Amino acid sequence: MRLLEVARMRWRNIRSMLCGVVVALPLVALVACGHAAQGGGDSMATPGPTQGVVVEVGATTYATTSAIAVTVRNQLGSDIVATDHQTSCTIVQLQIEANGSWQNQGGCSLGIATRQIPLKAGSDTSVTLTPGAGQIAAKPWPAGSYRIAFTYLIGATPGQNETVYSAPFSIS
C-alpha cells in the first residue's frame, strides 16, 4: 500500500512539471523568435515599409546628446505586438552603420522582464530614445549614420516576426 502512494505522488510531481513545461514553452519560443529577428549584423539595405507599418524619425540629423523622436505608425487593419527591451528600454532598436552592416545601439539594462506592448490598428505610437537611458552609465550616442528597426508580430499569436526600418539619419 505504501509503495502505491509513493508511485502516485511521483506521478503527480511529473504531471505538474510537464504542465509547467507546456505553459512555459510557447513563451520561451516567442522570446527566442523576437531575439533572433533583432540581430545586429544584417546587410546595409534599408527596406521600405511592409504591410502598412511605418517607422518615422523626427529629424534627419541629431546631436550626440539629443533625444531621438520616433513614431511607429500601425496602418494595418489589425493590432500588432512588439517587445519593450530594445534601445532605451523601448519598442524600437537604434542601429548604427559600422563596417558595412547595421549594429544595435543602446539596450535595456534594467533587469526587468521583457513585456509585450500592443499597438492598435490605425494607431501612431511616439517613442523617445535618450542617450544612456536604460543603461548603467549614461553616455552620448556615437557619431555616425543610423536607422531605427522595429520588429513586431501581427496580433498576439506567436508567428513570424516582421521588421521595418526608418529612413537613415545622422548623429554628429
N, C-alpha and C positions, 0 to 999 in steps of 0.2 A: 504494500500500500504506500509506503514512504517513497519508494522508487517511482511510482506513478505520479506523485505530487511533484517530485523534483523534475521529472520529464515535462509536466505541464508548465511549470514555472520557466523552464528553459525555452519552451515553445513560445510562451508569451513574450519573453525577452527578445527572441529572434524576430517575432512578428512585429514588435514595437520598433526595433531597429530598421526593419525593412520598410515600415510605414514612413519613418523619418527619411530614409534614402529616397523613396518615391516622391515625397514632398520637396526635398531639397534639390534633387537632380535637375528639374526644369529651371530652377532659379540659377544654379551654377552654370548651366548651359547658356542661359540668357546673358549673364555677365561675361562669360568667355567669348561669346559671339560679339558682343559690343567691344571688348578689348581687342580682338583680332581685327575688327574693321577700322580701328583707330590708329593703326600702325603709322609710324612717322616717316618711313623712308620710301614713299611712293614716288612715282615719276613727277616731272615738273609740270605735266599737263594740269590745267585747271578747268575741269569740265563745267559747263553751264548748269543751270537748274534742271533737275529731273523731277518729273511727276508733280510739278507745281509747288515745290518747297524751294524758297529763295533765301539766300543769306546776303545781307547788305551791310556794308561798313559805312559809318557816318562821314568819313573823310578819306582823301587819297593819301594824306601824309599826317603822321603824328610825331610828337617829340618822344624821346626815350622815357620820359617821366609822365607822359599823358595817359589818361584812361582812354580806352578804345570803345567807341559806341558801336554796337552790333544789333541788327534787327533780323529776327528769323520770321519769315512770312510763310504760314501754312496755307497755301492756296488750294489745297486738296479739298475734296468733299468729305473727307473723314479725318478723325483725330489721329495724331501721331504721338509717339512717346520717345523721349530722349533721357539720357542719364546725366546726372549733375556733377560728376567728378572730373571735369575737364579743366581747362585753364581757369585760374582764379576760382575754382570750385563751382563753375557754371556749366551750362549745357553745350558750350561751344569750345572748340580747340583752336588755339592760336598756333600757326605754323610758320616757321622761318625757312627761307630758301638757303640751303647750305650745300655746297659741292654738288650741285645738280639734282638735289632731291629736297623734299619738304620734311622738316624736323619739328616735332611738337615742342612747344614752349610753355613753361609755367604749368604746374599741375595743381593738385589739391593735397596738401599735407596735413589736413585737419584731423585725420584718423577717425573719420566717421564713415558710416555705411553709405554706399552709393545709393541714391534714390532715383526712382523713375519719375520723370516730370512730364505730365500730359500737356500737349498743345492742341487746343481745339481747332476743328476745321474752320478755315477762314480767319484765324487769329494772327495778330502780329505780337511777337514777344521781344521786348527790349532786354539786352544783356550789356553789362558794362564790365570790361576787363581792366583791372587796375594792376600796375606793376607790383609784384610781390604779394598780392592778395592770395590767401590760401597757402602761402609758403612760410617756412620757418624764419627766413630772413628776407626782408624787402630789398629788392634791387631793381634798377631800371631795365626796360626792355633793351636788348642789344640792337644796334642799328642794323638795318637790312631790309630786304623785300619779304613781305608777309602775305598771308591769306588766312581766312577763317574756314575751318572744316566743321560741318555739323552732321552728326550721324544720328539716325532715327529709325524707328520701326513704325509701320503703319498699324494703327490700333494697338491693343495691349497684348496681342498674341505673339509669342516668340516666333520669329521667322527671319527672313533675310533683311539685314540692315541695309539702309541706303545712306550714302554720304554725298552731300552737296558742298560746294566751295564758294566763297566770296570772290569777287574780282581782286586781283593783287593790289596791295597798297604798300607804302613805305614808312619806316620808322627811322628818324635821323636825329 
